[in-house]
């Protein structure tokens, strides 16, 4: 079997046209591979070639391609002054969620002798955020650096979930190359396509790392071919398609160029980084130019700006100015002074006096700087292009909590507190948008998805905020040509056991999903690809886990915008609401639980119109969960029957955001998550 990935530069030079299509095809293939017989493999598909008939299904390989234009120089200085900064490599690690980015970085740090031999090191040390450790995912991009053979390698760890794609988009500006991690079993997934598309558009050097090759069901050869297919689909040019490949196991800390003959450490990976990723092309003798791509905060140092020096050098104590493109002709730039200067070295911020072009640094003293600002010299105001990220797709309404229990559990409860906190979040979260709501106490907050906004809510409640949020809604657009209403659509990949395929198909059919393909997955699973409106994803995860008994894995990525698909029913059951304010009793729950599944447990405090459970039928039903047993002076002849109660459904923030209906609100406090009916929406008459 022969891989066409290595033949593509040759056959792509010939463009057959007209009626001689089959004859030209035969001549091309015979010229490339003389006397070729049998099966030719391209990506994940097989095509039969016979020299006797000369027929081969390679039409899709000869379609017109889109070449990625080279990225513009990082500064506006003349290109003749650009030169390599030796001794430095800047790389970003990008991948789909749970493909092993942070684990691989851990192994790289350990093998670079960053830690002492007797030092206790936690697992996934780059995931320093409490939420990241609890959920097992990377939420914020982070910087570190290691040294290998005298070369400093700046490493940027990025999130893998599609909802945090804005983190990936902005940090790619600091990197000269990327490590594209692909799971040796799953292969390219939706987020793999997203991050690779961004890297190719910026003309970054891509080094493919097939991770987890030590898994029993690993299929590294298939993964490499599937990754090549992805490059072709994204319009990569010949040079980009000829990508280097390294096989690795981040958990085992080994790598190699052959999956069956791995080295004893990550040496082959480090060598590939040095050989394949070019040093940064910068203007070392020009005026200072630095694009701020990230922000951090320290209670003693204040705001910390992070970015790569594109031109010149930045020094401690030097006067600087920061501005955005277009501001030099309008409002004057803001002057400041660099008070402290740091570089990343061996998993620590090391204080330095000067940082030259090509290196990544952090500095303080610019209290009002924001992401996308350019730091320049006072006598050379040449701003760099600001950072652009894709627009959000989901909107939610944040408002002051007005429930009967308002103000009892939170520390920050006013609209001013809420407004100030959202404005602070805008400084570093580029994918977020905040607009005034319908009233003075509400705000429209837009993000990449329900998880993106859910992480913001979770951080706020842990900080002591108390507020209410409405159900997530998609952000629509208007087609300028036809005036039609457009809505975001997503590509979803479901990997599920074969026994539950029918349940997934039935569930997706009710959400206007179109099946694009079905193929055998790994370890007896089936992989189904769908295209469906983003509205169909709201509340889908919990329903799918229920339908598949927790075995389904769902991955999604924004695919584009299409005409409005019509009404979609995301919830079939109504809600059980409390009839009065009081304390839940076991006596009342024993009879109410026959009406559906409950959220409230005996002893919980509830108020009128609070959602206390899921009705077993469509439509809402008011129930009295606070009813107490009447007491009399008559003694029973025997002891009372023991009340048998079913297990309640724990209401977490993620569950509440998936369950909440159009006429409901989620009450978020530091101690509790409640769902209540929206008093501003009148119930529909039956």
QUIGI-V479122 format. One line per field, one symbol per residue. phi: phi as a letter, one per 40 degrees, with the letter a starting at -180 (. if undefined). Layout:
phi = ???
This chain:
phi = .bcccccddccccbbcbgccdcccdcccccccbcfcbgbbbbgcbbbcbbccbgbacbdccbcdbbcccdccdcbccdccccacbcgbbbbbbbaccgcgcccccdccccccgcbcccccbccfcccccdcccccgbcbbcbbaabbbfgbcbcbbcbcbcccbccccccccccbbabcccbccbcgcbdcdccccdcccccfccbbcbccgcccdccbcccccccccdcdcccgcccccccccbbbabcccgbaacbccacccacddcccccccccccccbbcbcccaaccbabbabcccgcbcbabccagabbcgccbbbabdgcccbcccccabccbbbbcaffacbcbcabcdhccbbabhbcbcbcgcbcbcccacbccdccbbcccbbbbccaccbcdccgcbccbbcccdccccccccccbbcccbbbcccbcbbbcbbaciccdccccccccccchcbabbcccbcccbbcccbgccbbcbbcbbbbacdcbccccccccccbfcbccaaaccbfgcbbbbbbacddcccgccccccccbfgccbbbbacbibbddchcbccacccbcbccacibcbccccdcccccicbccbdhccbbcgccbibccbcgcacbbcbcbccbbcccccbcccccbbccccccccccccccdccbbbbcbbcbbbbbbccccbccccc
